[in-house]
């Protein structure tokens, strides 16, 4: 049996190593295919379905609130009708008591005396008929009060039952809505993590600056940040990025955008202020991955170097002090 030379043995070992590597790579590839990472398209499809479910829950929530308010209005109307009927009841009851006292004190003759001729029969019958008519009229009004009272009691019971039922439904919808919103937030975070800032990152964590391009005159890095914020937070009052004014900032370099929360320098609403807070928090959370250099919002500045907020000097206006928009600059 021939013995292989050292060179042949070395070559054989190399081939075996290569084959083993190929087998390992194939196994890893198969494992990767078994559990692939979801694509942006898949995650956005899942996000749209969750958003639709969240919108449906919110609609059900407000429908239940409106039904509860309608039940409250019905009970209030019944309570007001009862108050009016109570006045009638009190007045008619007083008249009945007054009539009874008058008859007792006046010694209204009994029927035997009435027909013995001691008094004028026609006058007596007329007074009896009038008295009976008054009593019947007052009794009818009292029966009307009883009907209104019963209706009010029924409305009150129905309103209470409806309020309890709706209260349970609203609480359940609120829990489901919060759960859906949390899931939406998680999916949006997963989508964000699929994106990384284009360009070269230095060892110290900073990024090599980019040149602006395209019709917007902003850098690819700034464009990515702008797109992600627009998709996630809507920003209904517009986004301003490139401008020619040389103010020492990044706007003329295409490396900054303002995400507006109001028009014409007006102070934004509480909801828009919260939107600005959420944009700023998001930018801080994703700053390292997306190459965000600093954020200015509500007369404060956050810089990637320090990782903290610092109060800025007063520049004399709502917009100048960034109360109506967060400003984001990238490297």
C-alpha positions in Angstrom: 0.0 0.0 0.0 1.5 3.3 -1.0 2.0 6.0 1.6 0.9 9.5 0.7 3.6 12.2 0.7 3.3 15.0 3.3 2.3 17.4 0.6 -0.6 15.2 -0.4 -1.6 14.6 3.2 -1.6 18.4 3.8 -3.7 19.0 0.6 -6.2 16.3 1.8 -6.5 18.0 5.2 -7.1 21.3 3.5 -9.9 19.8 1.2 -11.5 18.2 4.3 -11.4 21.5 6.1 -13.0 23.3 3.2 -15.7 20.7 2.9 -16.4 20.8 6.7 -16.7 24.6 6.4 -19.1 24.3 3.5 -21.2 21.8 5.5 -21.2 24.2 8.5 -22.1 27.1 6.3 -24.9 25.1 4.7 -26.2 24.1 8.1 -26.1 27.7 9.3 -27.9 28.9 6.1 -30.6 26.3 6.6 -31.0 27.4 10.2 -31.2 31.0 9.0 -33.8 30.0 6.4 -35.8 28.3 9.2 -36.0 31.6 11.2 -35.4 34.5 8.9 -35.5 38.0 10.1 -38.7 39.8 9.1 -38.3 42.4 6.3 -39.4 46.0 6.5 -42.3 45.1 4.2 -43.5 42.2 6.5 -43.2 44.3 9.6 -45.1 47.2 8.0 -47.8 44.8 6.9 -48.1 43.6 10.5 -48.0 47.2 11.7 -50.9 48.1 9.4 -53.0 45.2 10.6 -52.4 46.2 14.2 -53.1 49.9 13.5 -56.4 48.9 11.9 -57.3 46.8 15.0 -56.3 49.7 17.3 -58.4 52.1 15.3 -61.4 49.7 15.6 -60.9 49.5 19.3 -60.7 53.3 19.6 -63.9 53.6 17.6 -65.7 51.1 19.9 -64.3 52.9 22.9 -65.8 56.2 21.8 -69.1 54.6 20.8 -69.4 53.1 24.2 -68.6 56.5 25.8 -71.3 58.2 23.7 -73.8 55.5 24.7 -73.0 56.1 28.3 -73.4 59.8 27.9 -76.8 59.2 26.2 -77.9 57.1 29.2 -76.9 59.8 31.5 -78.9 62.4 29.5 -82.0 60.2 29.6 -81.7 59.8 33.3 -81.2 63.6 33.7 -84.3 64.3 31.6 -86.4 61.9 33.7 -85.1 63.5 36.9 -86.2 66.9 35.6 -89.6 65.6 34.7 -89.9 64.1 38.2 -89.1 67.5 39.8 -91.8 69.2 37.8 -94.3 66.4 38.7 -93.3 66.7 42.3 -94.4 70.3 42.3 -97.8 69.2 40.9 -98.1 66.5 43.5 -97.3 68.8 46.4 -99.8 71.3 45.2 -102.6 68.8 44.5 -101.9 67.0 47.8 -102.2 70.3 49.7 -105.5 71.1 48.0 -106.9 67.7 48.8 -105.9 68.0 52.4 -107.4 71.6 52.5 -110.7 70.2 51.1 -110.8 67.4 53.6 -110.2 69.8 56.5 -112.8 72.2 55.2 -115.4 69.4 55.0 -114.5 68.2 58.4 -114.6 71.7 60.1 -117.6 72.8 58.1 -119.6 69.8 59.1 -120.7 68.8 55.6 -124.0 67.0 56.2 -124.3 63.3 55.5 -126.4 61.7 52.9 -129.4 61.1 55.2 -129.5 64.8 56.1 -129.1 65.7 52.5 -132.3 63.9 51.4 -134.5 64.9 54.4 -135.0 68.3 53.0 -133.2 70.2 55.7 -131.1 71.8 53.0 -131.7 72.8 49.4 -131.3 69.5 47.5 -130.2 71.1 44.2 -127.6 73.3 45.8 -126.3 70.4 47.8 -126.1 68.1 44.8 -124.2 70.8 42.9 -121.7 71.2 45.6 -121.3 67.4 45.9 -120.7 67.2 42.1 -118.2 70.0 42.2 -116.4 68.4 45.1 -116.3 65.0 43.4 -115.0 66.6 40.2 -112.2 68.4 42.1 -111.3 65.2 43.8 -111.3 63.2 40.5 -109.2 65.9 38.9 -106.7 66.0 41.7 -106.5 62.2 41.8 -105.8 62.1 38.1 -103.0 64.5 38.6 -101.6 62.5 41.4 -101.8 59.4 39.2 -99.8 61.3 36.6 -97.2 62.1 39.2 -97.0 58.4 40.1 -96.5 57.5 36.4 -93.7 60.1 36.1 -92.2 58.9 39.3 -92.2 55.3 38.1 -90.7 56.4 34.8 -87.9 58.2 36.5 -87.2 55.2 38.8 -87.1 53.0 35.7 -84.8 55.4 33.8 -82.5 55.7 36.9 -82.3 51.9 37.2 -81.6 51.5 33.4 -79.0 54.3 33.5 -77.3 52.7 36.4 -77.3 49.2 34.8 -76.1 50.7 31.5 -73.4 52.7 33.2 -72.1 49.6 34.9 -72.2 47.6 31.7 -70.6 50.4 29.7 -68.0 51.0 32.4 -66.9 47.4 32.2 -66.8 47.5 28.4 -64.9 50.8 28.3 -62.3 49.5 30.8 -61.9 46.4 28.7 -61.5 48.4 25.5 -59.0 50.7 27.2 -56.9 47.7 28.2 -57.1 46.2 24.7 -56.3 49.6 23.2 -53.2 50.0 25.4 -52.1 46.5 24.5 -52.5 47.2 20.8 -50.6 50.5 21.1 -47.7 48.8 22.9 -47.5 46.1 20.2 -47.5 48.9 17.6 -44.7 50.6 19.4 -42.7 47.4 19.5 -43.1 46.7 15.8 -42.2 50.3 15.0 -39.0 49.8 17.1 -38.2 46.6 15.2 -38.7 48.5 11.9 -36.4 51.3 13.1 -33.6 48.8 14.0 -33.6 47.4 10.4 -32.2 50.8 9.3 -28.7 52.1 9.9 -27.3 55.4 8.9 -25.5 55.4 5.6 -21.9 56.5 5.5 -18.7 55.9 7.4 -18.4 55.9 11.2 -15.2 56.8 12.9 -13.7 54.8 15.8 -14.7 57.6 18.3 -18.4 57.1 17.4 -18.7 60.2 15.1 -19.5 60.0 11.4 -17.8 61.2 8.3 -19.9 64.1 7.0 -21.8 63.6 3.8 -22.7 65.9 0.9 -26.3 66.8 0.3 -28.0 65.5 -2.8 -31.4 65.2 -4.4 -34.1 67.9 -4.8 -34.3 68.4 -1.1 -30.6 69.3 -0.8 -30.1 67.1 2.3 -27.7 64.3 3.0 -28.7 60.6 2.7 -28.3 60.3 6.5 -30.6 63.3 7.2 -33.1 62.0 4.6 -33.3 58.6 6.4 -33.9 60.3 9.8 -36.6 62.6 8.2 -38.3 59.7 6.5 -38.4 57.6 9.6 -39.8 60.4 11.8 -42.4 61.4 9.2 -43.6 57.8 8.9 -43.8 57.3 12.7 -45.0 60.7 13.9 -46.8 62.1 10.9 -45.7 65.8 11.7 -48.9 67.5 10.3 -47.4 71.0 10.3 -44.6 70.2 8.0 -40.8 69.5 8.0 -38.3 72.2 7.0 -34.7 71.2 6.2 -32.4 72.9 3.8 -32.1 76.7 3.8 -29.5 79.0 2.4 -29.1 81.3 5.4 -25.6 80.9 6.8 -26.3 80.9 10.5 -23.5 78.6 11.6 -25.8 75.6 11.8 -26.4 72.5 9.7 -29.4 73.7 7.6 -27.3 75.1 4.8 -25.2 71.9 4.8 -28.3 69.7 4.4 -27.7 68.1 7.8 -30.6 69.5 9.8 -34.4 69.4 9.8 -37.1 71.2 11.8 -40.2 69.2 12.7 -43.0 71.8 13.1 -45.7 71.5 15.7 -47.7 74.6 14.8 -48.1 77.4 12.1 -46.9 81.0 12.1 -44.9 80.9 15.3 -47.9 80.0 17.5 -47.3 78.1 20.7 -48.3 74.4 20.0 -51.1 72.7 21.7 -50.5 70.2 24.6 -50.9 67.3 22.2 -48.4 68.7 19.8 -45.9 69.5 22.6 -46.2 65.8 23.5 -45.6 64.8 19.9 -42.4 66.9 20.0 -41.3 65.2 23.2 -41.9 61.8 21.5 -39.8 62.8 18.5 -37.0 64.0 20.7 -37.1 60.8 22.8 -37.1 58.7 19.7 -34.1 60.6 18.2 -32.1 60.2 21.4 -32.9 56.4 21.5 -31.8 55.9 17.9 -29.0 58.5 17.9 -26.0 56.2 17.8 -27.4 54.0 15.0 -28.7 56.8 12.8 -25.8 59.3 13.3 -27.7 62.0 15.1 -25.4 64.7 16.5 -27.7 66.9 18.5 -31.4 67.8 19.2 -32.8 71.2 20.2 -36.3 71.4 21.7 -38.0 73.9 24.1 -34.9 76.0 24.7 -32.8 73.0 25.5 -30.1 71.1 23.6 -29.1 67.4 23.8 -25.7 66.5 22.3 -24.5 63.0 21.4 -21.1 63.8 23.1 -22.7 64.4 26.5 -25.9 62.4 26.3 -27.7 65.0 28.5 -30.0 68.0 28.0 -28.7 71.5 28.7 -30.7 74.8 28.9 -30.0 77.3 26.2 -30.1 81.1 26.4 -33.2 83.0 25.4 -33.2 83.9 21.7 -36.4 86.0 21.9 -39.2 84.0 20.4 -41.3 80.8 20.2 -39.6 79.6 17.0 -36.1 80.9 17.9 -36.3 79.1 21.2 -37.6 75.9 19.4 -40.8 75.8 21.4 -42.8 75.1 18.2 -40.5 72.4 16.8 -37.7 69.9 17.6 -34.6 70.5 15.5 -32.4 67.5 14.7 -28.9 67.6 13.2 -26.9 64.7 12.0 -23.2 64.3 11.6 
